[in-house]
């Protein structure tokens, strides 16, 4: 199933499921006689929730469906009860750090000397910790927005970027889960665009506490367009991932290149810590999946499209209020 949360322009999230090749939405509350009121509630209900959703879709009448073109999609769960963004792609880190060093060196009196000095000292290089264990930060769940919603450029940034990610939702309470058993705790997947103020991120990361204003600003975390249940997306590790700006392909990668799997993440994060249904774990940026890797940053008005095979396309326009 491809589950969505939609609104009719009133800001009220309604649980739905895509049908007819994604052109129509079954209103799950109507079709289930009020048994399914939200996607979060459906996730919490586990297998019973999935069965109820399947039954609702199967018996949905025309009166309990809406035209997708006439509504707006929120994030599948908005906001998620918790979200962590992880670093799972080595290629992205290598390429991003290389270009970050170039940007910093260009500001020095002797760029070549500055570049050599940073390389020798390991400045802006992939940390050993990445290879030793999964790394993540807790993102701002209240900055979530949906497909085709505008992203507001933060007033303190001059260099805005996008990041092509996808991620999984936890389907049931998990604690001290072993990797070999972790797949059973994944409810489904969606696309995540981790918009980033690169100048703010660079300034704050020296504090060694992770990103803050580089990532956390209103509307910075679009997710969607749908939540694909795990039974439909049976192999999340062979998906083509593509990013476009204004219709032009900027880069592509594959989930097959993940250094850490979602099962690795669940084992690591659930150690002596309970994960709850509806929590979201981001994959981190796929290799070739952000502007920094291509030295191409965003401009006001740009439309960013992220496509992940089997899930769909997440599209957002970034706007600057004073432009």
N, C-alpha and C positions, 0 to 999 in steps of 0.2 A: 504494500500500500504506500501511497504518497500522501502524507497527512499535511494539512496546512492550518494556519490560523488566519482568518480573513476578516475584514471589516467593510462596511458599506459606506464609509465616509464619516461615520460617527465615532470612530476610534474604539469601538467595542469589538473585542476579539471573539470570533466564533470558530468553533472547531469544524474542520471540513476534511474532505478527501477528494483528490483529483480523480476524475474519470473522463472518458471520451477523449483520450490522448491529451489530457490536461486542459481541455477547453471548457469543462464544466466542473463544478464543485458540489459534492453532496454535503448538505448541512447536517452534520452528525447529530446535533441535538434534536432536530426535527425528525430525522430518519430513525432515531433510536428512542423516540418518545421521551426525550429528556434524560436518557441514561448517560449520555456522553456530552458534557458541557465544555470541556477544555481538553487540549492535547496533553497538558500536564496530568489531568485526572485520568486520561486514558493510559498514560504511561504508568502511573501509580497502580492502576488496576491490573497490570501485568497481562497474562494470557487471557484472563477474562475480558479485559479491555479490548484486546486485539480481536477476540471472537465477537464481541459486541459490535465493533466497528465493521468487521466483515459482514455480519448479518445486516447491519444498517445499510451498507452500500448495496448489498444484494437486493434488498426490498425497497430501496429508495424510489419514491414516485417523482414525477416531474415537478410537483409542488415543493419538494424538499431539495431541489437542486437550484444552483444559480450559475449564471454565465461568469466565467472567470474574468472576462474583459470588463465586467461592470463593477468589480470590487477591487480592493487593494489587499495585498498579502502582507501581513505582519511576519515577524520571525515565527518559526513553527511553535516555539515556546517563548513568550515575551512577557517578562524576562525569565530566563532559566533560573532555577533556584540557586545554582552555583555554576561558575564556569572557570576553567583553567585552560590556559593556552600553553602548549608544550613545544619543544624543539625536537622535531623528528627527522628533518631532512639535512644531511651533511652538505650537500651541494649548495643549498641556499646560503648556509653559514659561510662557507669558503668564499663564494662569489661576493656576498654582501660585505664581508669584512675586507676583502681585497679592494673593493671600490670605496669603502669608507676610508681606508688608509690613503687612497689616491686623493679623495676630497680634502682630507686634512693636510696632506703634503702640499697640495696646490696653494694652500694659504701661507706656507712657509717661504722664507727668503730664498732658500735653496731646496726646491721640491725633491730633487733626486736624493740629496743627502738626508732629508727628512724621511723619505720613504725607506731608505736603507736602515736608518736608525730605528724606525718602528718595527721593521721586519726582524732586525737583530734582537730587539727587546721583547718581541712577541706582542706588541701593542696592536689591538684590534685584530686578533687572530682567534681561531676557534679554541675555546678553553678545553683543557683535558677533561673537565667535568662532563662535558657533552658525551664523551666516549665511555665514561665510567657509569653514568646513570641518567635516566630521563630528567630533563630540566623543564620547569614550568613556572608560570606566575599566575596569580588569580586576577582575572580581568574584571572590568567594570560591567556587571550584568545589566545595569540600568542604562548603559549606552547602546543597548541592542536596538536595531531597527530592521525593517524588512525589505523585501524585493521592491524595486522601483521607488523607494523612498529616497529623498535627498539627504546627502551627508553634508553637514555644515563645517566648513573650513574653520579651524580654531584661530582666533585673532592673534595668538602669539607665535604662529608658525609661518615660515616662508617656503618651506620645502615639504610638500605633502606627497605621500606615497600610499600605495595599496599593497595588500599581501594576499596571495591566492592560497587559501587553506580549505580543508574540510574537517569534519570532526564527528564524534559519536556522542550519543546520549546514553547515559546509564539507564538500564531498564529495571533493575531491582537492587535492593540494599546489598552492598558489597563491603566486606571487611576481610583483610588478610587473604585475599584471593590469589591463587597461584596462576601463573601465565597460562598453563595448559587448560585451565578451567575458565579463563576470563571471557572468552567469546560469548558465553551464555549470558553475560551480564550487559551486553550491548543491545539496546533497543532499536537503534537506527542511526542514520547519518544525515548530515546536511552540509551546505557550503558556508564558509565563513570568510568574510573580507575584513582583515585586521588593519584598517586604515591607520597610518602612522605619521606623526609629525616628526620627520627625521631630525630636524635641528634641535627640537626639544628633547628627543630621545638621546641624541649624542651628548647633549649638555648634562643630562641627569644620570647616565649610566655609570659615570665615574664614582658615584656614591655607592655602588655595589649593592643596591637594594632592588634592582629590577626596574622596568619601565613604569612611569607614572603619567605625567602630562604628555609624554610622547604617544601614549596610547589612549589615555582616558580623557575624552571630551565627548560632549553630547553627540549621539548618532554615529559614533566611531566604529561600531561593531555590527554591520549588517550581516544577517544570516537568512538562509532560505535557498530557493523559493519554497522548498518543501522538506519534510522529514521522510526519508525513505526507510521503511522498516527493514530490519536486518534479514528477514526471510526473503525479501525481494533483492537486496544487494548482497548476494551471498559471498562475494570475494571483494573486499574493499582494497585489496593490494594489487590490482591490475587496472586501475582507472586512469584514463588520460585526463589531464588537467590543463586548461587553456585560459590565458588572460588576454583581454582585448581592451584597448582604449579607443573610444569613438569608432568602433567597428574594426580597427586594425589589430591584428594579432601581434602581441608584444612578446609573449613567451609561452612555452608549454613544457610540461613535465609529466611525471607518472607517479602514482602512489606506490608503485613497485620499488621505488628508490628510498622508501622510508627506512631510516637506520633503526628507529624504535617503532614498534608496532603498537596499536591500541591495547593489545594484550599486555605488552611490556608496561605501558602507562598504568593500566589498572592494577597490575601487581604492585608496582612501585608506590602509587598514590594510596592504595587501600591498606598499606602496611600500618597496622595499629590506628587506622583512621577509617571511619565509615563513609562510604559514598552512598548517595540516596537517589532514588528514581528521578530522572529529569535533569541531573547534573550533566554538564557538557564538557567534553575534553577536545580541544582544538589540536590539529596535527602540527601546527607551525607551517611556515611557508615552504611550498614545494620549490625545488631548484628551478630557476628562471622565472619565478612567480612574483617578482616585485620590480618596481621601477629602479630601485637602487642597483639591482644586478645588471640593469641595462643602461644605467646612468640617464634615465628618463623619468623626470618627476611630473607630477600632475599640475594642471592649470585649472583655474576656475571654469566651471562649465563642462569639464571632461566627464564622459560617461564611461564607467568601468564595468566590464562584464567578466564574470568569472564562471567558467564552465567546468563541471566535473561529470565525467561519463556516468550515466546511470542515475544522476540526481537532477541535472538540469542546468539552468543559467541563472545566476544571481546578478542583477543589474542595478547600479546606483549612479546618480549624478552628484558630483561634488560642487557645491556652490559657496561663494565667498560673499557674505552679506553686503560688503561695501564696494563690490564690483558691479 
